[in-house]
């Protein structure tokens, strides 16, 4: 997501930081490069024109502070305008209903049903809310079964019945009120294109249940055609927000940079993976930071807070600094880290990751699986006391884990080095090697 655009803008930023002052000539040169990079990212040409004109006007009209170089000032202007283009402030989901009713709409194949599950999962995990899913797509084969399967996987209740979608939505809402649900997420039917029959059914549901949120789920890989789809739905339904799916795929990000400016409808969530925890709130300021290469520490911290058991992490940290850390603890730590998702994605959130050469780090998940297999092939006694691991035991562990004795030895040596270093840090004796 935005990877090529981010690389181009960071190169441009690096180039302008080499200039002693901002002039009409060098700004015009930079704006040509920015214009080209935005068009290559599939940003709408009208948006590109307005964006570059605004940046140029502000860059030439601003007084350069003594504390900022002209290059730094220009980067700040580009970053601030990117945030504005992405929506300015984030638009959180409304919470003023008892329950709050969210209706998800969209074309067939946009990922509505899966997104319903992801949103319910996010509301329960991050917001500590109790959501109910309502199955109103009675036309697509197996749509209701798919939603029920998602509900079983997440342990989230799904309301379904035979009948027409309007009555199902209304009865489901009453069920939610009677049973103390905080949110109701209505999964509606889609079509291959916007048509009158689809819109009328959605309008009828809205009239019956009066949703607080009408969210359009749309595939980010549609490109600029997405704007026409958004406008078509908004003309009939008065959308309150957009959910962009497949932002982790081979998409250039142009839709995200065009939606708010062209439709005035905020992006509320983005899909970042196919897994059920692969939906995140959209924050324009954080996304602008990431595009310009400033990282996203807040999202990184939130991810850790949501996924890592704080008490367990604290207990492990104390054991590590006292030197009492064993392979059982090491395994528990690995399982905590796995919850955070691919490590490459987390590393990219670190400020300056590209400068440090970390943006292209490729961590082979198979390597972590091999380490896990080695530790799981040990007995509890061996994990607690690795010093008893002699040749015959190592051969058994290697065979049981499908690895070699050399790999078993390498893991044990690294583990011992880590233990020594953590103990030194705990004792205050560790010095940085530079």
C-alpha angles and dihedrals in degrees: 000000000000089000097135092040090049092051092049095047092047090052090050091048091051091050096050091048086067092062118096094216142001113260136170090253101050093041091052089052092050092046091054089055093046091048091052094046092051093049090049087053088058095249113160110267093232090054091048092052094050093043095052093044091052094047092048093047093050094044093053095041101048127093113239111239118226089235093055130060117225089251093053090047092052092050089051091052092050091047093049092048091048089054090050091048091051091053108283102241124025117261108222124203113272117256102185099107134085087235107008108225119216119184117197117207135173148116124301112278095024092112100252097149095046090044090053088059093044092050092048089050092050093049092051098044103036102027099031090231131147110235131190122204118214118201108217100152099101095159109058110079112253094001092126091044089051092053091047091051090051089049091052092047092052096033090238120139120248122203115210138155139158118269138068122328095245093058092042091054093047095047091045091053091052089049089052092051092049093049102044102251117166097205135027116202114194117203107205133191122268135205133210088251139005108282138166096249092055093046094049092053091050091047089051091052091049091050091050102045103021097217120214090216130033105189124189113214109207136173109246089208090069089085120202091344084077090073091060091049092049091049091047093054094040094054089061105028108029096232119219096198150347131241112203113206130197094030086145092061132082093300126135095213097237094130092058090052093049107038102078095040095049101036105020088227114130124234104235103176139010129205110232102172142006092250121101091252091051098106123092137178113260115241114184093199094053093045091050089052091052094048092051092046099254095121128226111259094164093059089046092053092045091051091053093046092051097046107031121076102235097206092047091048091050092050092050091048092054092049091049095052091047092051092242093116113127136181091267088060090044090056091049090051091051091052090052091051092048089060089065092066128231109000091218089066092051093048090056089061091063112102111251093014091142093051090051091050092246098120093083097041109138113200111194107225087205089066090059090046090053091051090048091048091052093051093044090052090063125087118247088254091054092049092051094044112026091173090081091064105113129168098282093048092048090052090052092048092048091051093046093049097042092242136107132264087245090060091047090052092047091054093048092048093050090046092053091047090051091049092052093048094048091049090051090051090050091052093046092241099114117109125189111249096239 
